[in-house]
Amino acid sequence: MKTILITGANRGIGLGFVKEYAKAGWRVLAACRHPKQAEELNVLATMRPYQTITVFELDIGDEASIKKLAQELAQETIDVLLNNAGVLVGVNNDKFGKQLGRLQQADLIESFKINSIGPLLLTQALVEPLARASNSKVININSGLGSIADNVEGGMYGYRASKSALNAFTKNLALELREKNIIVISLAPGWVKTDMGGQNAELTVEESVSKMQALISELGMVDTGKFFDYTGDEREW
Ligand SMILES: NC(=O)c1ccc[n+]([C@@H]2O[C@H](COP(=O)([O-])OP(=O)(O)OC[C@H]3O[C@@H](n4cnc5c(N)ncnc54)[C@H](OP(=O)(O)O)[C@@H]3O)[C@@H](O)[C@H]2O)c1
């Protein structure tokens, strides 16, 4: 049975991945900030065919929490690490996320802590469990907004830049982990109906997740270090 670790597993795209991988017969290590409050996830884990789900605590913005989870999983073999947890802070429902004049250090730091540094530190902490699987995969959930090449309207400073930094980490990790046969990519889920994406988004969680799941299953070492869209197309950095 293959094993996947999913961060931000309690709602949105993360919860969608939990459901699909459990249905597909995978063992799902579902990490979230507040396991006791993760009602839907906890109920799901007691139901068929979702009983392969185990819930773990992880605050991706807290280095001690990352180390604690890595200790708990030290003897595991992890086939896929899905760095999904993310935040969009400081935008305050401003339609276009134009923030110049209102930018604050704390918001910018929070964006980088959660969206870029957390996934990097978690990957670092789990290299051994990943290396035990053959052709394991690290999937950094990114965003079209993380592409510098595709930025035509500005705004969303912290979110865009933290996802661009995550892209830089994807490339670096891919180069360093190639010798251990670990594939590392960035993956944009499209605009998805979640708390973050809002209800006007183009895709349901199920539509986005099923396409990403198909793409993830087909990845080979030839793909490492690339930035993909949920459609399977390669994106510009
Ligand atoms: N929805 C979209 O249209 C869209 C588009 C492009 C990219 N994305 C990316 O897709 C990923 C999932 O987004 P979503 O739409 O599902 O967002 P969401 O519904 O807002 O869910 C965000 C998830 O991240 C978790 N999270 C936030 N801070 C955390 C922390 N410090 N430690 C652990 N978990 C934390 C949240 O947990 P709590 O419940 O504890 O807050 C929640 O599970 C993100 O990386 C996002 O940037 C989404």
The ligand as an SDF file (V2000), in Angstrom:
LIG
                    3D

 48 52  0  0  0  0  0  0  0  0999 V2000
   -8.2920   27.7730   -4.0460 N   0  0  0  0  0  0  0  0  0  0  0  0
   -7.6060   28.2700   -5.0470 C   0  0  0  0  0  0  0  0  0  0  0  0
   -8.1870   28.8420   -6.0010 O   0  0  0  0  0  0  0  0  0  0  0  0
   -6.1140   28.1500   -5.0940 C   0  0  0  0  0  0  0  0  0  0  0  0
   -5.4730   28.6330   -6.2380 C   0  0  0  0  0  0  0  0  0  0  0  0
   -4.1070   28.5170   -6.3320 C   0  0  0  0  0  0  0  0  0  0  0  0
   -3.3980   27.9060   -5.3090 C   0  0  0  0  0  0  0  0  0  0  0  0
   -4.0360   27.4470   -4.1910 N   0  0  0  0  0  0  0  0  0  0  0  0
   -3.2210   26.7920   -3.1560 C   0  0  0  0  0  0  0  0  0  0  0  0
   -3.7930   25.5610   -2.8100 O   0  0  0  0  0  0  0  0  0  0  0  0
   -3.4780   25.2380   -1.4570 C   0  0  0  0  0  0  0  0  0  0  0  0
   -4.7510   24.8890   -0.6950 C   0  0  0  0  0  0  0  0  0  0  0  0
   -5.5940   26.0280   -0.7390 O   0  0  0  0  0  0  0  0  0  0  0  0
   -7.1620   25.9840   -0.4690 P   0  0  0  0  0  0  0  0  0  0  0  0
   -7.8030   26.7000   -1.5690 O   0  0  0  0  0  0  0  0  0  0  0  0
   -7.5880   24.6040   -0.1130 O   0  0  0  0  0  0  0  0  0  0  0  0
   -7.2110   26.9470    0.8160 O   0  0  0  0  0  0  0  0  0  0  0  0
   -8.0730   26.9010    2.1320 P   0  0  0  0  0  0  0  0  0  0  0  0
   -9.4060   26.3150    1.8890 O   0  0  0  0  0  0  0  0  0  0  0  0
   -7.9550   28.2660    2.7010 O   0  0  0  0  0  0  0  0  0  0  0  0
   -7.2740   25.8620    3.0600 O   0  0  0  0  0  0  0  0  0  0  0  0
   -5.9720   26.1720    3.4730 C   0  0  0  0  0  0  0  0  0  0  0  0
   -5.4200   24.9970    4.2510 C   0  0  0  0  0  0  0  0  0  0  0  0
   -4.0980   25.3440    4.6930 O   0  0  0  0  0  0  0  0  0  0  0  0
   -4.0330   25.1230    6.0950 C   0  0  0  0  0  0  0  0  0  0  0  0
   -3.0830   25.9790    6.7950 N   0  0  0  0  0  0  0  0  0  0  0  0
   -2.9870   27.3250    6.7840 C   0  0  0  0  0  0  0  0  0  0  0  0
   -2.0230   27.7220    7.6270 N   0  0  0  0  0  0  0  0  0  0  0  0
   -1.5020   26.5910    8.1820 C   0  0  0  0  0  0  0  0  0  0  0  0
   -0.4940   26.3230    9.1260 C   0  0  0  0  0  0  0  0  0  0  0  0
    0.1970   27.3070    9.7230 N   0  0  0  0  0  0  0  0  0  0  0  0
   -0.1950   25.0370    9.4320 N   0  0  0  0  0  0  0  0  0  0  0  0
   -0.8840   24.0300    8.8660 C   0  0  0  0  0  0  0  0  0  0  0  0
   -1.8790   24.2140    7.9810 N   0  0  0  0  0  0  0  0  0  0  0  0
   -2.1750   25.4760    7.6500 C   0  0  0  0  0  0  0  0  0  0  0  0
   -5.4520   25.4290    6.5780 C   0  0  0  0  0  0  0  0  0  0  0  0
   -5.6270   24.9160    7.8860 O   0  0  0  0  0  0  0  0  0  0  0  0
   -6.5490   25.6770    9.0040 P   0  0  0  0  0  0  0  0  0  0  0  0
   -7.9390   25.1920    8.7830 O   0  0  0  0  0  0  0  0  0  0  0  0
   -5.9490   25.2420   10.3060 O   0  0  0  0  0  0  0  0  0  0  0  0
   -6.4150   27.1470    8.7400 O   0  0  0  0  0  0  0  0  0  0  0  0
   -6.2450   24.7010    5.5060 C   0  0  0  0  0  0  0  0  0  0  0  0
   -6.2620   23.3250    5.7650 O   0  0  0  0  0  0  0  0  0  0  0  0
   -2.7410   26.4490   -0.8990 C   0  0  0  0  0  0  0  0  0  0  0  0
   -1.3570   26.2400   -0.9370 O   0  0  0  0  0  0  0  0  0  0  0  0
   -3.1350   27.5680   -1.8610 C   0  0  0  0  0  0  0  0  0  0  0  0
   -2.1700   28.5920   -1.9130 O   0  0  0  0  0  0  0  0  0  0  0  0
   -5.3890   27.5550   -4.0650 C   0  0  0  0  0  0  0  0  0  0  0  0
  1  2  1  0
  2  3  2  0
  2  4  1  0
  4  5  1  0
  4 48  2  0
  5  6  2  0
  6  7  1  0
  7  8  2  0
  8  9  1  0
  8 48  1  0
  9 10  1  0
  9 46  1  0
 10 11  1  0
 11 12  1  0
 11 44  1  0
 12 13  1  0
 13 14  1  0
 14 15  2  0
 14 16  1  0
 14 17  1  0
 17 18  1  0
 18 19  2  0
 18 20  1  0
 18 21  1  0
 21 22  1  0
 22 23  1  0
 23 24  1  0
 23 42  1  0
 24 25  1  0
 25 26  1  0
 25 36  1  0
 26 27  1  0
 26 35  1  0
 27 28  2  0
 28 29  1  0
 29 30  1  0
 29 35  2  0
 30 31  1  0
 30 32  2  0
 32 33  1  0
 33 34  2  0
 34 35  1  0
 36 37  1  0
 36 42  1  0
 37 38  1  0
 38 39  2  0
 38 40  1  0
 38 41  1  0
 42 43  1  0
 44 45  1  0
 44 46  1  0
 46 47  1  0
M  CHG  2   8   1  16  -1
M  END
$$$$
